[in-house]
Amino acid sequence: MKYPVTVYGDPLLRKKAKTIKKDHPKLDEIIENMWETMYFSDGVGLAAPQVGMSIRMFVIDASSGADEEPELEGFKKVFINPEIIETKGEEWTMNEGCLSLPEIREDVERPDEVTIKYQDENFVEHIETHKGFAGRVIQHEYDHLEGILFVDYLSPLRKRLLKSRLIAISKGKVRPHYRIKVPK
């Protein structure tokens, strides 16, 4: 089942998500539906708050970046209860978009490398370090669990210039090819 994507203006996107346990109701179904929603929406990552659930989980399929970074071949992971241990390396700029901010893309600076502790869909704990595209997508999706959106990293001037577009999103005056959930 494809979930509607929660868009800018919904207070849920600004809340810190809650830790989940192995016995979380219908977790396998939620994960499957998140994958389906992400692929249908042409995303490379999707965090649970983006589909209306304030739980600490996101999914990423960064294999689309394998042309430039061969190590991303088959990079498809579920991150449950993640915790960023460290970010380091030179900050670099990349144009980012977000399913919760349809039709907006902006240049965002992030550190090159992230070390993250998380549990996979079987609740096996992992500690991994990722660089480049995967590191960026992990940081972007992790931000959703902390109530942070990529537009929060923009300069005050850029935010002012985007204000009318953000208001339009919050009122449902955008038409992405995927279903959205507009704030009440």
C-alpha positions as CSV (number, residue, x, y, z in Angstrom):
1,M,0.0,0.0,0.0
2,K,1.3,3.4,-0.9
3,Y,1.1,5.9,1.9
4,P,0.3,9.6,1.3
5,V,3.4,11.7,1.9
6,T,3.1,14.2,4.8
7,V,4.1,17.7,3.5
8,Y,5.6,20.9,4.9
9,G,3.5,22.6,7.5
10,D,2.4,19.4,9.3
11,P,3.5,19.6,13.0
12,L,4.5,15.9,12.9
13,L,7.5,16.8,10.6
14,R,8.8,19.0,13.4
15,K,8.5,16.5,16.3
16,K,11.3,14.3,17.5
17,A,10.3,10.7,16.6
18,K,9.9,8.0,19.2
19,T,12.1,4.8,19.6
20,I,10.4,1.6,18.6
21,K,10.5,-2.0,19.9
22,K,10.8,-5.3,18.0
23,D,7.1,-6.0,18.7
24,H,5.9,-2.7,17.1
25,P,2.5,-3.5,15.5
26,K,2.7,-4.5,11.8
27,L,6.3,-3.4,11.5
28,D,7.0,-5.7,8.5
29,E,4.0,-4.3,6.7
30,I,5.0,-0.7,7.5
31,I,8.5,-1.3,6.1
32,E,7.1,-2.9,2.9
33,N,4.6,0.0,2.5
34,M,7.4,2.6,3.0
35,W,9.5,0.9,0.3
36,E,6.5,0.9,-2.1
37,T,5.7,4.6,-1.3
38,M,9.4,5.6,-1.7
39,Y,9.8,3.9,-5.1
40,F,6.5,5.2,-6.4
41,S,7.4,8.7,-5.4
42,D,10.9,8.5,-7.0
43,G,12.7,8.9,-3.7
44,V,16.0,7.5,-2.6
45,G,15.0,7.6,1.1
46,L,11.9,7.9,3.2
47,A,11.5,8.5,6.9
48,A,8.5,7.3,8.9
49,P,7.4,10.8,9.9
50,Q,7.0,11.6,6.2
51,V,4.2,9.0,6.1
52,G,2.5,10.1,9.3
53,M,4.3,8.0,11.8
54,S,6.4,9.5,14.5
55,I,8.7,6.5,14.9
56,R,12.5,6.3,14.6
57,M,12.8,4.5,11.3
58,F,13.8,5.3,7.7
59,V,14.5,3.3,4.5
60,I,17.2,4.1,1.9
61,D,18.0,2.7,-1.5
62,A,21.1,4.7,-2.7
63,S,21.9,2.2,-5.5
64,S,21.0,4.9,-8.0
65,G,24.3,6.5,-7.1
66,A,26.3,3.4,-8.1
67,D,27.3,5.0,-11.5
68,E,29.5,7.5,-9.7
69,E,30.1,5.5,-6.5
70,P,30.3,1.8,-7.4
71,E,30.2,0.8,-3.7
72,L,26.5,1.8,-3.7
73,E,25.5,-1.1,-5.9
74,G,22.8,-2.9,-3.9
75,F,22.8,-0.3,-1.1
76,K,19.3,-0.9,0.3
77,K,18.8,-0.6,4.0
78,V,16.2,-0.2,6.8
79,F,17.4,2.0,9.7
80,I,15.6,1.5,13.0
81,N,16.3,3.6,16.1
82,P,19.4,5.1,14.4
83,E,21.8,7.3,16.3
84,I,24.4,9.4,14.6
85,I,27.7,8.9,16.5
86,E,29.8,11.3,14.5
87,T,29.9,13.4,11.4
88,K,33.2,14.5,10.0
89,G,35.1,15.4,6.9
90,E,34.9,18.4,4.6
91,E,31.5,19.9,4.2
92,W,30.3,19.7,0.6
93,T,27.3,21.1,-1.2
94,M,24.7,19.1,-3.1
95,N,21.3,20.0,-4.5
96,E,18.7,18.2,-2.3
97,G,15.0,17.6,-2.6
98,C,12.5,16.1,-0.3
99,L,9.2,14.3,-0.9
100,S,7.7,16.4,2.0
101,L,8.8,19.6,0.1
102,P,7.6,18.8,-3.4
103,E,8.9,21.0,-6.2
104,I,11.6,22.6,-4.0
105,R,15.3,21.8,-4.5
106,E,18.1,23.7,-2.9
107,D,21.9,23.4,-2.3
108,V,22.7,22.1,1.2
109,E,26.1,21.7,2.8
110,R,26.7,18.6,4.9
111,P,29.8,16.8,6.2
112,D,31.2,14.2,3.9
113,E,31.1,11.3,6.4
114,V,28.7,9.9,8.9
115,T,29.0,7.1,11.5
116,I,25.7,5.7,12.5
117,K,24.5,3.1,14.9
118,Y,21.1,1.5,14.1
119,Q,19.1,-1.7,14.0
120,D,18.1,-3.4,10.8
121,E,14.6,-4.9,10.1
122,N,15.6,-7.9,12.2
123,F,16.7,-5.7,15.1
124,V,20.4,-6.7,14.6
125,E,22.6,-3.7,15.7
126,H,25.1,-2.2,13.2
127,I,27.6,0.6,13.5
128,E,28.7,1.8,10.0
129,T,30.5,4.7,8.4
130,H,29.3,6.1,5.1
131,K,30.6,8.8,2.9
132,G,29.5,10.6,-0.2
133,F,26.0,10.1,-1.5
134,A,25.0,7.4,1.0
135,G,26.3,9.6,3.9
136,R,24.3,12.5,2.6
137,V,21.0,10.6,2.3
138,I,21.5,9.1,5.8
139,Q,22.0,12.6,7.3
140,H,18.9,13.9,5.4
141,E,16.6,11.0,6.5
142,Y,18.0,11.1,10.0
143,D,17.1,14.8,10.2
144,H,13.5,13.9,9.7
145,L,13.6,11.8,12.9
146,E,14.8,14.9,14.7
147,G,12.2,17.2,13.3
148,I,14.6,18.9,10.9
149,L,14.0,19.6,7.2
150,F,16.7,20.5,4.7
151,V,15.3,24.0,4.3
152,D,16.4,24.6,7.9
153,Y,20.0,24.7,6.7
154,L,19.3,27.5,4.2
155,S,20.3,31.1,4.8
156,P,17.6,33.5,6.1
157,L,17.5,35.2,2.7
158,R,16.9,31.9,0.9
159,K,14.1,31.0,3.4
160,R,12.4,34.3,2.8
161,L,12.6,33.8,-1.0
162,L,11.0,30.3,-0.6
163,K,8.3,31.4,1.9
164,S,5.4,31.7,-0.6
165,R,6.3,28.3,-2.1
166,L,6.4,26.7,1.4
167,I,3.0,28.2,2.2
168,A,1.6,26.9,-1.1
169,I,2.9,23.4,-0.1
170,S,1.3,23.6,3.3
171,K,-2.0,24.5,1.7
172,G,-1.8,21.7,-0.9
173,K,-1.3,24.0,-3.8
174,V,1.3,21.6,-5.4
175,R,0.6,18.6,-7.6
176,P,3.3,16.0,-7.3
177,H,2.7,12.6,-9.0
178,Y,2.3,11.0,-5.6
179,R,-0.4,11.4,-3.0
180,I,0.2,14.0,-0.3
181,K,-1.3,14.6,3.1
182,V,-1.9,18.3,3.6
183,P,-1.8,19.8,7.2
184,K,-5.3,20.5,8.6
